[in-house]
Amino acid sequence: MRDLFVVVSGAPGSGKSTLARALAPRLELPLIEKDVIKEALADELGAPDVGASRRLGAATMRIMLGLARVNRGAVLESTWIPSLARRELASLTSPVVEVLCDVPVEVAMKRYCERAGIRHPVHFDQQRLDRGDFVNRSEPVDGGWPVLRVDTTGEVNVDALVREIDAVA
């Protein structure tokens, strides 16, 4: 396994999961996805309301970062809150490269609405549509590591992106 963390960031609906799932095998890194963990926790513990969903989200971030700390590398995919994640990600022992999925806010919101009835109910997608969340999460975590902005409005050339990651890592 490589000594590298690739942080995939961006607004909800920006294409993070799709890109992270394509990147991980090409980079020969394990993939740690926030939603996979959060949905498993919700299945076991329940999340009857938005408040419970947010608490599970916070627990999920602790789990993700804990898993990262005991590994030398991984692709870490989440809708990061920079002020909360920056210090934790900066403390990882291997180099970090951030891949920011960059789409216009309107595109991200449209995608989010289109998938709202399909995703796990723990996300409360129908109740959490706030334009401010999309704008705030469209910025990189930016902890002093390289940030690669990738236009995810259309298809991404993953092989070219892997070369870019390798060049800056």
C-alpha positions in Angstrom: 0.0 0.0 0.0 1.1 3.5 -0.8 1.9 6.1 1.9 -0.7 8.6 0.7 -4.0 10.0 1.7 -6.2 11.3 -1.1 -9.0 13.5 0.4 -12.0 13.7 -2.0 -14.0 16.8 -1.1 -16.8 18.9 -2.6 -20.4 19.8 -2.1 -23.2 17.2 -1.9 -24.0 16.0 -5.4 -20.6 17.1 -6.8 -19.6 13.5 -7.8 -17.3 12.7 -4.8 -18.4 9.1 -4.4 -18.3 8.3 -8.1 -14.8 9.7 -8.4 -13.5 8.2 -5.2 -14.7 4.7 -6.2 -12.8 5.1 -9.5 -9.6 6.5 -7.9 -9.1 4.1 -5.1 -8.3 1.0 -7.2 -6.2 2.9 -9.7 -4.1 4.4 -6.8 -4.0 1.0 -5.1 -5.5 2.5 -1.9 -8.4 1.4 0.2 -11.5 3.5 0.1 -13.1 4.9 3.2 -16.5 6.5 2.4 -18.4 8.4 5.0 -21.9 7.4 3.7 -21.0 3.6 3.9 -20.1 4.0 7.6 -23.0 6.3 8.4 -25.6 4.1 6.7 -24.3 1.0 8.6 -24.5 2.8 11.9 -28.0 4.0 11.1 -29.1 0.4 10.3 -27.9 -0.7 13.7 -28.6 2.3 15.9 -31.4 4.1 14.1 -31.7 7.7 13.3 -35.3 8.9 13.7 -34.7 12.6 12.9 -32.2 15.1 11.5 -30.6 15.6 14.9 -29.8 11.9 15.2 -28.5 11.9 11.6 -26.1 14.7 12.4 -24.9 12.9 15.5 -24.3 9.8 13.5 -22.5 12.0 10.9 -20.2 13.3 13.7 -19.5 9.7 14.9 -18.8 8.6 11.3 -16.2 11.3 10.9 -14.5 10.2 14.1 -14.5 6.6 12.8 -13.1 7.7 9.4 -10.3 9.7 10.9 -9.5 7.0 13.4 -9.2 4.5 10.6 -7.0 6.9 8.7 -4.7 7.4 11.7 -4.0 3.6 11.9 -3.2 3.3 8.2 -0.5 4.6 5.9 -2.9 5.6 3.2 -6.4 5.6 1.8 -8.9 7.5 -0.3 -11.1 9.4 2.2 -14.4 10.6 0.7 -16.8 12.9 2.6 -18.5 16.2 2.5 -15.9 17.7 4.8 -16.4 20.7 7.1 -13.0 22.4 6.7 -12.9 24.0 10.1 -13.5 20.6 11.8 -11.4 18.4 9.5 -8.4 20.5 8.7 -6.4 19.8 11.8 -7.3 16.1 11.9 -6.3 15.5 8.3 -3.1 17.5 8.8 -2.1 15.2 11.6 -2.0 12.2 9.4 1.5 10.7 9.1 1.5 10.2 5.3 1.3 13.0 2.6 -2.2 14.3 1.8 -3.5 15.4 -1.6 -6.9 16.8 -1.8 -9.1 16.3 -4.9 -11.9 18.9 -4.9 -14.9 17.9 -7.0 -15.8 21.2 -8.6 -19.3 21.8 -10.1 -21.6 24.8 -10.2 -23.8 24.9 -7.1 -26.9 24.6 -9.3 -25.6 21.4 -10.8 -24.8 19.9 -7.4 -28.3 20.9 -6.0 -30.0 19.3 -9.1 -28.1 16.1 -8.7 -28.8 16.1 -5.0 -32.5 16.5 -5.6 -32.6 13.8 -8.2 -31.1 11.2 -5.9 -33.0 12.3 -2.8 -35.5 9.4 -2.9 -32.9 6.8 -3.7 -30.4 7.2 -0.9 -30.6 5.7 2.5 -33.2 7.5 4.7 -30.5 8.4 7.3 -29.5 11.3 5.1 -32.9 13.1 5.3 -32.2 14.5 1.9 -35.7 15.9 1.5 -35.4 18.0 4.7 -31.8 19.2 4.3 -31.8 21.1 1.1 -30.0 24.4 2.0 -28.2 26.3 -0.7 -25.7 27.5 1.9 -24.5 24.0 2.6 -23.7 23.5 -1.1 -21.8 26.8 -1.2 -19.9 26.2 2.0 -18.9 22.7 1.1 -17.7 23.8 -2.4 -14.4 25.0 -1.0 -11.4 22.8 -0.2 -10.4 21.7 3.2 -7.0 23.2 2.3 -4.7 22.2 5.1 -1.5 23.3 3.3 -1.4 20.2 1.1 -1.8 20.2 -2.7 -5.4 20.7 -3.9 -6.4 19.5 -7.3 -9.7 21.1 -8.5 -11.5 18.7 -10.8 -14.4 19.6 -13.0 -16.9 16.8 -12.2 -19.7 18.3 -14.3 -19.0 15.7 -16.9 -16.9 12.6 -17.1 -13.4 12.8 -15.5 -10.3 11.3 -17.1 -9.3 9.3 -14.0 -6.0 8.1 -15.5 -4.9 11.7 -16.1 -6.0 12.6 -12.5 -4.0 9.7 -11.1 -0.9 11.1 -12.9 -1.6 14.6 -11.5 -1.9 13.1 -8.0 1.4 11.2 -8.4 3.1 14.4 -9.6 2.1 16.4 -6.5 2.3 13.7 -3.9 
